[in-house]
């Protein structure tokens, strides 16, 4: 599936690259129109005539810095000129003056193109021309899409021409100057535009492929890689001429304005590509925190870069570039020590990128012939970086495919082992089927016995959890459950439900006079009388708390509840309670409430009404029975009273 997606994506990207190639061919064709035909003359065509540089000089930098001069002063005999042996101009920071002597050795008029390898650090480029017997005048200059400054000249047969070039730069560097015929210039510029556009288009095509592949397989590493490639394509375009200053040459403040932003944002994208490539979110969370901090810093630098001077932009760009390479190279070595695959290759890519940067810097700041072709080195550096990173991704998928194949082999081996074990188990089961069945029956019987014992134990435990240990009656927990159940049954069957709340009179006096053990014995005696008074199995006696008891009487109206409560009251009053040869006189007070399907009544209302009746019995002298009608407002009154 992944192979099909990759092939389809590559084909589409190649189609885009072909389209880009056709656009480049059109752009290259447009270069031809720069070689305008000169004025007619009797000596015939001049496009193929050769114009040569006879001598090349540079004005003394100390003289220029100490006494700035205009073109008339520069052209005078007082200017100290230093002859240059190479056509790579040594450019100092600030103002620079050069004198170039060119000649046309042919017998025909010759149109020549003077080009200077440009850099974004150039803030001005002016060319003044002095022919024999003529006054010095300024020539027009053009900034080409290939990042070169251009001046077009037409020389008569055997004519010598002196050019004075004024150049202002933001830093020290070496840049080449050349004089070419129209045909040479057209061929060279077309080749440069083709090369630059092909390089940028190739990076864009790879970026699109990475984006589509990342979306297809839902890989964040590929998504960030596509962002990195897009930004690198923009950076390469800026470095070889496709920048804002080319579009708006009258706005000097645009020189290099996008350089630091593109470097910073591409660095940010590559950092997050590294994080997801090596899955550092799980492996090294501290690196992820550093990546977040670095991202915020790079975004801030990118925003601030639009307000920095060009020298600060160039310096910051180099610092960000070197810091990224060093940090990622160190991270790659550390991951390699931790046996992370691809880490060593990743470090090699960072080292190669650093090496290319060093070579380009040597060619830029020193007159070293092998490293002087800066634009070509830039293109090779960017394309080689893309190739190495793509190779890294290919290795990643290769390892993933290997892991998948290994996992499939292991799964197949495990399946075979499991199958063999299953076959042995089946054979063993067939051999010992009877024995196994007998053992199963025995174990089943033992399990049933254990389950029966467990059920009995659970019933006993449940019963203990619902029985009050002192009185043997049901406890408060059982009361709440049973009262709710009987309430629902009464409401469903339209039958009366009575609740009797019983309280021992002057129980505190008994505790104070005879002791708490005597009080506990009195509660136990009362519980025995309650059990004896309950005639039906559906009637429930519960200890509600302290010396308070409740009788739940299903299917019992108020008269029946009063009769049962009165019988209990008389039995307690007439019984002679003896504790350690001491006679204790006990009485009880009862409160009764009967539920007959009144509206808006809940179990709490029933208990509150019975408790209210008990309070009235206590208040009226104790040892008596009182009833109370159930009202939904009664509970509110009691709660507000509490």
URDAGI-V283177 format. One line per field, one symbol per residue. ss: DSSP state (H for helix, E for strand, L for the rest). phi: phi as a letter, one per 40 degrees, with the letter a starting at -180 (. if undefined). burial: + if it has 24 or more other C-alpha atoms within 12 Angstrom, else -. A space follows every 50 residues. Layout:
ss->???
phi->???
burial->???
This chain:
ss->LHHHHHHHHHHHHHHHHHHHHHHHHHHHHHHHHHLLLLLLLLLLLLLLLL EEEEEEEEELHHHHHHLLLLHHHHHLLLLLEEELLLLEEEELLEEEEEEE EEEELLLLLEEEEEEEELLLLEEEEEEEEEELLLLLEEELLEELLLLEEE EEEEELLLLEEEEEEEEEELLLEEEEEEEEEHHHHHHHHHHHHHHHHHHH HHHHHHHHHHHHHHHHHLLHHHHHHHHHHHHHHHHHHHHLLLLHHHHLLL LHHHLLLLHHHHHHHHHHHHHHHHHHHLLHHHHLHHHHHHHHHHHHHHHH HHHHHHHLLHHHHHHHHHHHHHHHHHHHHHHHHHHHHLLLLLHHHHHHHH HHHHHHHHHHHHHHHLLLHHHLLHHHHHHHHHHHHHHHHHHHHHHHHHHH HHHHHHHHHHHHHHHHHHHHHHHHHHHHHHHLHHHHHHHHHHHHHHHHHH HHHHHHHHHHHHHHHHELLLLLLELHHHHHHHHHHHHHHHHHHLLLEEEE EEEELLHHHHHHHHLHHHHHHHHHHHHHHHHHHLLLLLLEEEEEELLEEE EEEELLLHHHHHHHHHHHHHHHHHLLEEELLEEELLLEEEEEEEELLLLL LLHHHHHHHHHHHHHHHHHLLLLLEEELLLLHHHHHHHHHHL
phi->.ccccccccccccccccccccccccccccccdccccccccaccgcbcccb bbccabbbcdccccccbdbcccccccccccbbcbcbccccbcchcbbbbb bbabcccbcbcbbcbbdcaccccaabbbbbccgbccbcccbbccccgbcb bbbbbcdfcbbbbbbbbbbcacabbcbabbcccccccccccccccccccc cccccccccccccccccfbccccccccccccccccccccchcbccccbcc bccccgcccccccccccdccccccdcccfccccadccccccccccccccc ccccdcbcccccccccccccccccccccccccccccccgccgcccccccc ccccccccccccccbbcbdcbccccccccccccccccccccccccccccc cccccccccccccccccccccccccccccccbcccccccccccccccccc cccccccccccccccbbcccbgccccccdccccccccccccccfbcbbbb bbaccfcccccccbhccccccccccccccccccccbcccbbbccigcbbb bcbcfbcccccccccccccccccccccbbfgbcbcbbbbbbbbbcbgccf bbdccccccccccccccccchgfabbbaccbccccccccccc
burial->-----+--++--+--++--++--++-++--+--+++--------++++++ ++++-++++++--+------+--++---+-+--+--++++++++++++++ ++++-+-++++++++++++++++++++++++-------+-++++++++++ +++++++-++++++++++++++++++++++++++++-+++-+++++++++ ++++++++++++++-----+++++++++++++++++++++++++++--+- --++++++++++++++++++++++++++-+------+---+--++--++- ++--+--+++++++-+++-+++-++-+++-+++-+-----++++++++++ ++++-++++++-++++++--++++++++++++++++-+++-++--++--- -------------------------------------------------- ---------------+++-+++++++-++--+++-++--++----+++++ +++++-+--+-------++++++++++++++-++----++++++-+++++ ++++++++-+++-++++++++++---+------++++++++++++++--- ++++++++++++++++++---++++++++++--++-------
